[in-house]
Amino acid sequence: MLRKKKEESVKLNLIEYLLILVLAYSIAPIISRVVSDVLTTYFYMLIVVVLVALVFLSKGNKSVNDCILLLFPFVCWRGMTFFLPRESLILWAYGVLLDMVPLLAGYYLVNHATDKKIAFFAKYIFAVLAITVATTLIGAIIYPDAARYLATVADPNEALAVKYSWRNIGGYEFVYTLALLHPLIILAHKQGKIKRWTSLVMSILIIVLAVNSGYTIAFLLSIISCFLYLFKKNMRSKEMLILLVAVILFVILFYTVIARILIFLADLIGNDAISLRLRALAGGVEGIENSEDNRILYYEMSLNTFYKYPLFGSFVHGGHGSGGHAFTLDFLAQFGLCGLIILV
């Protein structure tokens, strides 16, 4: 029995141990706080640099060539951001490395890790996510404004930010990561990877977390994702395109019905931030313009900058003029059509 258990144990190398730390740092705020306070942020920067270098060199010339090809479009995009206004060149370079980590982690696991190790990392990520979901949900109930505060705080070392981090409360990035993972969870159930009850519990938790965190789009994305439960297991590209066109037509032709649904949800949900935004969405463009959080002004700012510099964007003129509330529109404003081609 002991010999069997020993054979089944997963032996990790240095890259994989570093991945364990980096994944926990990315998912759980309390881990990032511990690392920052105990090891310092600069030490974590060194860990990221070492991890990127090791993955690049994991299989000699082959891995170097593979990583260069994989990262080439990404490097082109990040290269353009070099010309945007910034406070520190070192922090910009560190941000580039941090953005590389998910790509390189995926490359390493797919190409160099055994199935047993991939299963280990899947369970590890699931466990860290589950713990952070639980602590974030508890934190959002005790401190209703915590998640939205973490999205807007300028200094992560402010007293409240530190307090929420030690309580492992996830902010904007964590909530929206869950909203984007939600369709994958449902598809995993459709493919028989996880049981129905597991996916249903996870769906409920994600929706409840989005509501209590006060993020309207995350809530709507999570609700819309639930419709995947109604679709068949394997959909062809043509069928998905037809479905997408049908949904767009439905939204255009039956907007009054959708507006009533949004009002119903606004009355049903107990979160004031989401209720206000749902009522604004139900009022169409006029409703959004009259809301306290008028995003159309920000969208128009980005579009006006794009109209002024359509080919190369505003980065050749200092990088200003984006609204800051829509990634695609902001990207068009900053880098124009040429930048959009590189992004795609």
VOGU-3710 file (C-alpha; in Angstrom, 3 decimals, decimal comma):
1> mlrkkkeesv> 0,000/0,000/0,000  2,825/2,425/0,900  4,639/1,605/-2,324  1,463/2,257/-4,305  0,943/5,622/-2,640  4,556/6,530/-3,349  4,142/5,681/-7,023  0,995/7,815/-7,243  2,608/10,913/-5,697  3,330/13,816/-8,026
11> klnlieylli> 6,952/14,970/-8,077  7,259/18,636/-8,979  10,234/20,470/-10,401  11,330/24,070/-9,764  9,135/25,519/-12,535  6,066/23,799/-11,121  6,767/24,957/-7,558  7,088/28,516/-8,847  3,807/28,067/-10,760  2,084/27,023/-7,535
21> lvlaysiapi> 3,195/30,264/-5,861  2,374/32,485/-8,859  -1,090/30,957/-9,308  -1,922/31,441/-5,627  -0,554/35,000/-5,772  -2,808/35,756/-8,770  -5,988/34,231/-7,331  -5,925/34,746/-3,556  -5,449/38,326/-2,245  -4,196/37,058/1,111
31> isrvvsdvlt> -1,298/35,233/-0,600  -0,302/38,360/-2,521  -0,428/40,323/0,739  1,719/37,775/2,594  4,265/37,636/-0,242  4,400/41,426/-0,536  4,781/41,971/3,206  7,133/39,094/4,034  9,195/38,674/0,855  8,596/42,184/-0,577
41> tyfymlivvv> 7,216/42,946/-4,033  10,726/43,151/-5,488  11,436/39,579/-4,442  8,224/38,473/-6,144  9,365/40,359/-9,255  12,509/38,212/-9,184  10,370/35,043/-8,925  8,390/36,094/-11,999  11,585/36,820/-13,949  13,049/33,418/-12,983
51> lvalvflskg> 9,816/31,603/-13,922  9,638/33,253/-17,345  13,318/32,483/-18,012  12,975/28,832/-16,925  9,933/28,222/-19,140  11,751/29,791/-22,085  14,692/27,450/-21,526  12,740/24,365/-20,381  13,472/22,429/-23,604  16,453/24,325/-24,969
61> nksvndcill> 16,193/25,808/-28,460  12,799/24,207/-29,067  11,118/25,941/-26,125  12,863/29,236/-26,956  11,536/29,120/-30,539  8,068/28,016/-29,393  7,818/30,808/-26,819  9,001/33,452/-29,292  6,311/32,390/-31,785  3,674/32,224/-29,070
71> lfpfvcwrgm> 4,506/35,633/-27,652  5,219/37,492/-30,902  1,756/39,135/-31,307  1,679/39,819/-27,575  5,120/41,457/-27,678  3,987/43,653/-30,606  0,998/44,818/-28,596  2,961/45,387/-25,398  5,639/47,130/-27,448  3,070/49,734/-28,473
81> tfflpresli> 2,161/50,391/-24,835  5,799/51,392/-24,300  4,962/54,733/-25,949  2,040/55,478/-23,612  2,555/57,773/-20,596  3,976/55,868/-17,614  5,557/56,546/-14,243  8,309/53,920/-14,263  10,051/51,899/-16,963  10,771/49,108/-14,456
91> lwaygvlldm> 7,112/48,798/-13,473  6,100/48,770/-17,158  8,552/45,920/-17,843  7,305/44,066/-14,769  3,722/44,438/-16,019  4,775/42,932/-19,348  6,297/39,929/-17,566  3,184/39,484/-15,419  1,033/39,423/-18,555  3,330/36,772/-20,049
101> vpllagyylv> 2,896/34,383/-17,128  -0,568/32,970/-18,067  0,585/32,341/-21,654  3,812/30,679/-20,595  2,129/28,663/-17,823  -0,362/27,308/-20,344  2,422/26,541/-22,815  4,438/24,695/-20,184  1,549/22,602/-18,863  0,278/21,628/-22,310
111> nhatdkkiaf> 3,672/20,782/-23,797  5,880/19,663/-20,899  3,651/18,448/-18,047  2,225/14,934/-17,711  -1,516/14,305/-17,491  -1,086/13,552/-13,794  0,540/16,942/-13,207  -2,117/18,749/-15,234  -4,788/17,059/-13,088  -2,878/18,140/-9,973
121> fakyifavla> -2,773/21,773/-11,100  -6,458/21,688/-12,079  -7,399/20,526/-8,570  -5,033/23,062/-7,024  -6,486/25,981/-8,995  -10,030/24,810/-8,215  -9,230/24,641/-4,484  -7,683/28,136/-4,370  -10,601/29,554/-6,379  -13,169/27,850/-4,124
131> itvattliga> -11,546/29,204/-0,960  -11,356/32,726/-2,397  -14,973/32,555/-3,570  -16,049/31,638/-0,044  -13,987/34,359/1,661  -15,009/36,973/-0,923  -18,690/36,116/-0,498  -18,419/36,320/3,295  -16,464/39,569/2,981  -19,006/41,071/0,566
141> iiypdaaryl> -21,820/40,289/2,999  -19,982/41,803/5,981  -18,499/44,723/3,982  -20,955/45,441/1,099  -18,677/48,013/-0,593  -15,436/46,023/-0,282  -15,200/44,616/-3,833  -16,009/47,934/-5,519  -13,609/49,757/-3,190  -10,796/47,406/-4,206
151> atvadpneal> -11,494/48,245/-7,870  -11,051/51,973/-7,373  -8,462/52,333/-4,621  -5,330/54,028/-5,908  -2,900/52,694/-3,296  -3,108/48,954/-2,434  -1,394/49,751/0,878  -4,237/51,933/2,160  -5,658/50,709/5,462  -8,958/49,389/4,083
161> avkyswrnig> -7,279/47,709/1,121  -4,854/45,928/3,450  -7,730/44,893/5,721  -9,728/43,421/2,844  -6,663/41,646/1,450  -5,989/39,949/4,772  -9,603/38,770/4,726  -8,967/37,329/1,232  -11,675/39,425/-0,449  -11,344/39,414/-4,236
171> gyefvytlal> -11,948/42,618/-6,163  -12,792/43,569/-9,734  -10,370/41,180/-11,470  -11,411/38,180/-9,372  -15,162/38,700/-9,848  -14,845/39,170/-13,602  -12,483/36,210/-13,897  -15,233/34,067/-12,377  -17,814/35,553/-14,756  -15,617/34,600/-17,721
181> lhpliilahk> -14,898/31,132/-16,296  -18,620/30,465/-15,839  -19,255/29,355/-19,475  -16,254/27,014/-19,248  -17,677/25,452/-16,084  -20,979/24,756/-17,843  -19,203/23,384/-20,925  -17,094/21,163/-18,655  -20,349/19,724/-17,343  -21,629/19,270/-20,906
191> qgkikrwtsl> -18,465/17,325/-21,748  -18,826/15,123/-18,662  -15,764/16,567/-16,907  -17,724/17,633/-13,815  -21,076/16,518/-12,419  -24,289/18,483/-12,982  -24,776/19,283/-9,279  -21,211/20,594/-9,075  -21,705/22,944/-12,020  -25,087/24,114/-10,670
201> vmsiliivla> -23,629/24,905/-7,238  -20,750/26,775/-8,875  -23,165/28,724/-11,108  -25,248/29,783/-8,101  -22,154/30,838/-6,162  -20,826/32,910/-9,073  -24,164/34,712/-9,531  -24,566/35,346/-5,784  -20,979/36,602/-5,588  -21,496/38,973/-8,544
211> vnsgytiafl> -24,637/40,390/-6,898  -23,065/40,866/-3,474  -19,933/42,397/-5,032  -22,011/44,959/-6,907  -20,697/44,328/-10,445  -23,576/44,662/-12,916  -21,927/43,340/-16,082  -20,466/40,365/-14,204  -23,965/39,593/-12,926  -25,517/39,853/-16,414
221> lsiiscflyl> -22,747/37,748/-17,998  -23,265/35,061/-15,357  -27,028/35,011/-15,982  -26,584/34,843/-19,761  -24,044/32,018/-19,396  -26,726/29,913/-17,694  -28,529/29,578/-21,041  -25,706/27,242/-22,101  -27,395/24,606/-19,929  -30,229/24,555/-22,497
231> fkknmrskem> -28,037/23,950/-25,551  -26,905/20,630/-26,900  -23,513/19,150/-26,103  -21,677/19,805/-29,380  -22,579/22,889/-31,428  -21,054/23,499/-34,843  -19,600/26,871/-35,809  -22,491/27,506/-38,183  -25,034/26,797/-35,462  -23,229/29,120/-33,035
241> lillvavilf> -23,192/31,901/-35,656  -26,916/31,468/-36,319  -27,593/31,584/-32,585  -25,519/34,762/-32,184  -27,386/36,500/-35,035  -30,717/35,382/-33,548  -29,786/36,840/-30,148  -28,752/40,171/-31,706  -32,014/40,369/-33,663  -33,993/39,520/-30,529
251> vilfytviar> -32,286/42,305/-28,586  -33,030/44,834/-31,362  -36,652/43,785/-32,003  -37,718/43,086/-28,431  -35,774/45,637/-26,422  -38,932/46,654/-24,526  -39,255/43,061/-23,270  -35,588/43,067/-22,194  -36,107/46,429/-20,473  -38,974/44,944/-18,437
261> ilifladlig> -36,772/41,991/-17,465  -34,036/44,398/-16,349  -36,533/46,373/-14,253  -37,781/43,116/-12,711  -34,222/42,121/-11,829  -33,543/45,604/-10,419  -36,543/45,267/-8,092  -35,601/41,699/-7,166  -31,925/42,298/-6,334  -31,024/43,817/-3,016
271> ndaislrlra> -27,806/45,493/-4,194  -28,315/49,221/-4,778  -25,341/49,590/-7,162  -26,627/46,869/-9,494  -30,265/48,000/-9,255  -29,348/51,551/-10,305  -27,343/50,335/-13,287  -30,015/47,851/-14,398  -32,642/50,619/-14,385  -30,261/52,817/-16,372
281> laggvegien> -29,756/50,025/-18,949  -33,537/49,536/-19,152  -33,878/53,191/-20,151  -31,627/52,756/-23,200  -29,199/55,512/-24,173  -31,221/58,183/-22,376  -31,316/56,095/-19,222  -27,550/55,619/-19,239  -26,930/59,310/-19,960  -29,115/60,333/-17,020
291> sednrilyye> -27,574/57,836/-14,610  -25,045/58,768/-11,934  -22,462/56,587/-13,683  -22,671/57,850/-17,274  -20,356/55,585/-19,251  -21,471/56,976/-22,648  -19,365/60,085/-22,043  -16,298/57,857/-21,670  -17,216/55,849/-24,774  -17,679/59,040/-26,787
301> mslntfykyp> -14,300/60,319/-25,596  -12,566/57,201/-26,956  -14,544/57,260/-30,224  -13,797/60,956/-30,810  -10,076/60,289/-30,325  -10,305/57,374/-32,784  -12,055/59,573/-35,369  -9,267/62,119/-34,955  -6,436/59,538/-35,311  -8,005/56,546/-37,119
311> lfgsfvhggh> -4,865/54,812/-38,431  -2,306/54,877/-35,603  -4,303/56,261/-32,680  -3,272/58,832/-30,119  -0,118/57,080/-28,866  1,932/58,901/-31,538  0,671/62,134/-29,981  1,209/61,259/-26,316  -1,376/58,513/-25,764  -4,164/60,635/-24,251
321> gsgghaftld> -7,856/60,746/-25,125  -9,242/57,346/-24,056  -12,237/57,121/-21,730  -10,934/54,234/-19,645  -14,143/52,176/-19,392  -14,151/50,032/-22,555  -11,027/48,073/-23,501  -11,778/47,804/-27,247  -12,772/51,462/-27,642  -9,813/52,598/-25,554
331> flaqfglcgl> -7,501/50,450/-27,669  -8,910/51,986/-30,867  -8,378/55,453/-29,421  -4,786/54,741/-28,402  -3,573/52,626/-31,351  -6,096/53,022/-34,183  -6,905/50,418/-36,834  -3,272/49,298/-37,155  -3,115/48,550/-33,444  -6,436/46,708/-33,592
341> iilv> -5,070/44,428/-36,338  -2,091/43,525/-34,128  -4,422/42,927/-31,159  -6,638/40,588/-33,193
//
